[in-house]
Amino acid sequence: MEELIFHFGNDVVFVRIDNANILFGNTSQGAMIAPLQFLKLSKAGVIKEHPDLENNPDWQKEAVRRFKEKIISLPNEKARGDYIIEDLKKHGYIPKFRQKKGFRVEKII
């Protein structure tokens, strides 16, 4: 299991990676952690990544499905964490810390 911590504005965002299961949470929601399908996705952000979903009525479900496929295709938790770090950095999230299997927290540079 690996955990990532990001800053986004005044919020602290948590990402927990447990094999192919990815959970997200933030301090504005009381540090509740939830899977991707329960998060509110921005349609503009999804269309920026996947332009073919613009007129799809199930755009949110399809975006979640594609994300899960991408995550499963990566070989291990480190690769999944690296992918999430790079992806969230593009959207203004500032990566701060990474913790692997409950060991000491490492600062992300």
C-alpha positions in Angstrom: 0.0 0.0 0.0 1.2 3.5 -0.8 -0.2 6.9 0.2 0.3 10.2 -1.5 -0.4 13.6 0.0 -0.9 16.7 -2.2 -1.8 20.4 -1.5 -4.5 22.0 -3.7 -5.3 25.5 -2.6 -6.1 25.3 1.1 -7.0 21.6 1.0 -4.8 18.6 1.7 -5.6 15.8 -0.7 -4.9 12.1 0.1 -4.5 9.3 -2.4 -4.3 5.7 -1.2 -3.0 3.1 -3.7 -3.7 -0.5 -2.7 -2.8 -2.7 -5.7 -5.4 -1.6 -8.3 -7.7 0.1 -5.8 -7.3 3.9 -5.7 -9.0 5.9 -3.0 -9.1 9.7 -2.8 -9.9 12.1 0.0 -9.4 15.7 1.1 -9.6 17.8 4.2 -12.6 19.8 2.9 -14.7 16.7 3.1 -13.6 15.8 6.6 -10.7 13.6 5.4 -13.3 11.0 4.1 -11.7 8.6 1.6 -13.7 7.4 -1.4 -13.2 5.5 -4.6 -13.0 7.5 -7.9 -16.6 6.7 -9.0 -18.0 8.7 -6.0 -16.0 11.8 -6.7 -17.4 14.8 -8.6 -15.5 15.0 -11.9 -15.3 18.1 -13.9 -16.8 17.6 -17.3 -14.4 20.2 -18.8 -11.5 18.4 -17.4 -12.6 15.0 -18.6 -13.3 16.4 -22.1 -9.8 17.9 -22.1 -8.3 14.5 -21.5 -10.8 12.5 -23.6 -12.4 14.8 -26.3 -14.5 11.9 -27.7 -16.6 11.9 -24.5 -18.1 15.4 -25.1 -21.5 14.2 -26.3 -21.5 10.9 -24.4 -24.3 10.9 -21.8 -22.3 8.5 -19.6 -19.1 10.5 -19.8 -18.4 10.2 -16.1 -18.7 6.4 -16.0 -16.6 6.1 -19.2 -13.9 8.4 -17.7 -13.7 6.2 -14.5 -13.5 3.0 -16.6 -10.6 4.4 -18.7 -8.8 5.6 -15.6 -9.2 2.1 -14.0 -7.9 0.5 -17.2 -4.9 2.7 -17.2 -4.1 2.0 -13.5 -4.5 -1.8 -14.0 -2.1 -1.6 -17.0 0.7 -0.2 -14.9 3.0 -2.9 -13.4 3.1 -1.9 -9.7 2.1 0.5 -7.0 5.2 2.7 -7.5 4.4 3.1 -11.2 0.7 3.9 -10.3 1.8 6.5 -7.8 4.2 8.1 -10.3 1.4 8.2 -12.8 -1.0 9.8 -10.4 1.6 12.4 -9.3 2.3 13.4 -12.8 -1.4 13.5 -13.7 -2.4 15.6 -10.8 0.5 18.0 -11.2 -0.9 19.0 -14.6 -4.1 20.1 -12.8 -2.4 22.3 -10.1 -2.0 19.8 -7.3 1.3 20.1 -5.5 2.8 16.7 -4.5 4.2 16.8 -0.9 4.6 13.4 0.6 4.7 9.7 -0.2 4.5 6.9 2.3 5.0 3.2 1.3 3.5 0.4 3.4 3.4 2.4 6.6 7.1 3.2 6.6 8.6 6.7 7.1 7.1 9.4 5.0 9.2 10.7 2.1 9.1 14.2 0.8 8.3 14.4 -2.9 10.7 16.7 -4.7 
